[in-house]
Amino acid sequence: MMRSSFRDISRRKIVRSGLAGTFAVVGAAAIAGCGEAQVITVEKIKEVPVDRIVSVEKEVPVEVEVVKVVEVAPGPKGPRQEVELWSGFDPKTHGQVGLVYDAIIEIFNAGNPDFVVKHVVQPWGQIIPKVLTSVAAGNPPDVFRNWYHTLGVTAAAGVVQTVEPFIQRDTAWDEADFLEGPMAQTYFKGKRMAVPLSGIVTLMYVNKDMAGEMGVSIPDDLPQSLDAMEAIGAEMYDIGDDGTINKIGFAPTMFTSGLTWAAVWGNEGVYDEATNTFNANTAEMKQLLEWHSGYGQRYSAEELIAWKGTYGSGGYGRFTSDGPLYTNMVGMAGLSSWWFSDIDKQAPDQNYVFDKVSAPSAGSGYRTSDLNTNVYSIPTGAKTAEGGWAWASFLTSPEQMRRKTIADAVPAIRKSLDTPSYHEESPVNGACMSKVFPNTWRLPSFGSYGVFRTNLTTLTESVMLGQKTIDEALAEMTDAVQADIDAKDDA
């Protein structure tokens, strides 16, 4: 068992890393045993077709062609050690994704002789604050799901440990099989602090049903220029006589992270990892804000922002069939890959088409998308760190990665999965692997990512509304992000 000290992590350092709060004094929890080991024949293997149920300890639906569950008797060490896993994949609320994730845990627990995973569901927005406080209290989980952009927060606070020793010892974990971009986003200041599972990238979505209703022709092969795509999007607006937007064609502020468009317009140089400095005063960033400002002038910034406030990506209709993407209210949008799973569930008969985001006519360093890698980290002070690694290694194996990412519509990142069968099973994921991943903006993990993202959104809207000039917005963004970087360095 690997034990790591968390006593050198100061309360001040965690608070200054962006998530303050009152830290309860909680004693380290004892590792719970699993009771009497059941004697099972090692050679027992169950092979079950996709339309059947795999029986492990309970009935688990598994969406795969063939599942092999090898049941192994615990070794001479006695009861298996419990591994506390934190994620937001609740099988009760996350549909197929939650069920498949739960099934993978069952498969791990049936076949691992040393560890048994206890899955503690945490709301996505609470995982990072709870990890920070749990490490300070001496009672962290053993492994948790997070994202490359929160890795900068946890790594800067010293609440996650490097996974390098585990990788070096794990002969089953093939580092060379992972795509370069997602792997690069597991590092913080030169140290590997996580392992990647999948990557979220953006595709351009076009609703052909809505286009047909409005008499707009969509070519079989989407244009390979952003200008041409925007021209199609402009035809798909339904605007009332009073200027009210009833249906929206294309607008960059809708459903798409501002970081995606920053990538598309080529903002490679805003953050310098070597010097830990941030500068938004770039020609590309100015072009980006001018582009947004043009939409504000053309369609009324107030109306676009009001539409977003009513039907925005995270709120209205996100998990119901009444959402704007599912009811022919949106003609075109840059959608993160996971949205396509929602569309297929909420509007299974919708006729849509997708492709990579095309290059703008201006912009020197065009990227098809930003890259947001989903990662697993092991907290500092984890009681069963070896078990945390066992889970992370198992989940990121090719078989389990394929199973998870097909259910989630979030692309796998192993080169060996870039195959015709994977593309056929999950066309969205296949397109991401072949068309998007090779040309993404790989913004490094840094602790002030969230400040950058928030300021980019709010200041873009300020420019669109005419409340700030572009130069004022970029100067304010630069000052805010750099001030946060400096504060974290001083912590």
Summary of the structure (lengths in Angstrom):
residues: 491
radius of gyration: 23.6
end to end distance: 31.0
largest distance: 77.8
contacts: 1637
relative contact order: 0.17
helix: 41%
strand: 18%
